[in-house]
Protein backbone atom coordinates (compact mmCIF):
# COMPACT_ATOMS: atom_id res chain seq x y z
CA UNK A 1 0.00 0.00 0.00
CA UNK A 2 1.28 3.46 -0.89
CA UNK A 3 1.22 6.16 1.75
CA UNK A 4 0.95 9.88 0.99
CA UNK A 5 0.79 9.65 -2.78
CA UNK A 6 -0.12 13.05 -4.19
CA UNK A 7 -2.99 12.84 -6.67
CA UNK A 8 -3.71 16.58 -6.78
CA UNK A 9 -6.80 18.35 -5.53
CA UNK A 10 -6.38 17.26 -1.90
CA UNK A 11 -9.67 18.58 -0.50
CA UNK A 12 -8.57 19.16 3.10
CA UNK A 13 -5.27 20.98 2.51
CA UNK A 14 -6.80 24.46 2.95
CA UNK A 15 -9.92 23.37 4.85
CA UNK A 16 -10.17 24.99 8.31
CA UNK A 17 -13.82 24.65 9.37
CA UNK A 18 -14.52 23.46 12.95
CA UNK A 19 -15.14 19.72 13.26
CA UNK A 20 -13.33 16.40 13.27
CA UNK A 21 -11.56 14.25 10.71
CA UNK A 22 -12.40 10.55 10.72
CA UNK A 23 -11.12 7.50 8.86
CA UNK A 24 -12.79 7.42 5.44
CA UNK A 25 -13.04 3.63 5.66
CA UNK A 26 -14.49 3.00 9.14
CA UNK A 27 -15.41 6.43 10.56
CA UNK A 28 -13.11 6.26 13.61
CA UNK A 29 -12.29 9.70 15.09
CA UNK A 30 -8.73 10.70 14.20
CA UNK A 31 -8.12 14.45 14.42
CA UNK A 32 -9.83 17.60 15.64
CA UNK A 33 -9.78 20.69 13.46
CA UNK A 34 -8.17 22.43 16.47
CA UNK A 35 -4.97 20.42 15.83
CA UNK A 36 -4.88 21.25 12.09
CA UNK A 37 -2.52 23.89 10.78
CA UNK A 38 -1.44 25.41 7.47
CA UNK A 39 1.58 23.71 5.97
CA UNK A 40 3.42 23.87 2.66
CA UNK A 41 2.79 20.21 1.79
CA UNK A 42 -0.21 19.42 -0.44
CA UNK A 43 -1.76 17.34 2.36
CA UNK A 44 -3.58 18.42 5.54
CA UNK A 45 -1.28 18.62 8.59
CA UNK A 46 -2.17 17.95 12.24
CA UNK A 47 -0.22 18.04 15.50
CA UNK A 48 -2.12 15.45 17.57
CA UNK A 49 -4.80 12.78 17.47
CA UNK A 50 -8.19 12.80 19.24
CA UNK A 51 -7.64 9.50 21.08
CA UNK A 52 -4.43 7.77 22.14
CA UNK A 53 -5.45 4.85 19.90
CA UNK A 54 -6.76 6.91 16.94
CA UNK A 55 -3.79 5.80 14.86
CA UNK A 56 -1.24 2.99 14.77
CA UNK A 57 2.36 3.86 13.89
CA UNK A 58 5.08 1.78 12.27
CA UNK A 59 8.66 2.68 11.28
CA UNK A 60 9.14 3.89 7.73
CA UNK A 61 12.22 1.89 6.71
CA UNK A 62 13.40 4.14 3.88
CA UNK A 63 12.63 7.45 5.62
CA UNK A 64 14.35 8.10 8.97
CA UNK A 65 12.33 10.43 11.18
CA UNK A 66 9.03 9.29 9.66
CA UNK A 67 6.45 6.74 10.74
CA UNK A 68 3.75 5.10 8.61
CA UNK A 69 0.36 5.84 10.14
CA UNK A 70 -2.81 3.79 9.81
CA UNK A 71 -6.25 3.93 11.41
CA UNK A 72 -6.15 2.58 14.95
CA UNK A 73 -9.44 0.76 14.41
CA UNK A 74 -9.41 -0.75 10.90
CA UNK A 75 -5.78 -0.43 9.76
CA UNK A 76 -6.58 1.77 6.73
CA UNK A 77 -3.36 3.44 5.50
CA UNK A 78 -3.56 7.15 6.32
CA UNK A 79 -0.18 8.77 5.77
CA UNK A 80 2.88 9.65 7.82
CA UNK A 81 3.99 11.23 11.05
CA UNK A 82 7.15 13.31 10.69
CA UNK A 83 8.91 13.49 14.02
CA UNK A 84 9.95 16.91 15.34
CA UNK A 85 8.62 18.65 12.22
CA UNK A 86 5.53 20.36 13.64
CA UNK A 87 4.69 24.04 13.95
CA UNK A 88 6.35 24.24 17.41
CA UNK A 89 9.68 22.85 18.55
CA UNK A 90 9.40 19.16 19.50
CA UNK A 91 5.97 18.64 17.88
CA UNK A 92 5.39 16.06 15.21
CA UNK A 93 3.49 16.66 11.97
CA UNK A 94 0.85 14.20 10.78
CA UNK A 95 0.02 14.44 7.08
CA UNK A 96 -2.72 12.57 5.27
CA UNK A 97 -4.27 12.29 1.88
CA UNK A 98 -7.71 11.12 0.76
CA UNK A 99 -8.05 8.65 3.63
CA UNK A 100 -9.91 11.23 5.72
CA UNK A 101 -13.53 12.29 5.92
CA UNK A 102 -14.57 15.58 7.57
CA UNK A 103 -17.50 15.80 10.01
CA UNK A 104 -18.61 19.41 10.73
CA UNK A 105 -18.84 20.56 14.35
CA UNK A 106 -22.21 19.58 15.84
CA UNK A 107 -22.56 16.47 13.64
CA UNK A 108 -19.78 14.42 15.32
CA UNK A 109 -21.95 12.30 17.63
CA UNK A 110 -24.55 11.35 15.06
CA UNK A 111 -21.86 10.47 12.51
CA UNK A 112 -19.85 8.29 14.89
CA UNK A 113 -22.95 6.47 16.16
CA UNK A 114 -23.68 5.35 12.61
CA UNK A 115 -20.32 3.56 12.33
Secondary structure, DSSP 8 states (H G I E B T S, - for coil): ---S---S--TTTT---SEEEEETTT--EEEEGGGEE--SSSSEEES--SSTTSEEEEE-TTSTTEEEEEETTT--EEEEEETT-SSSTT--EEEE-TTEEEEETT-HHHHHHT-
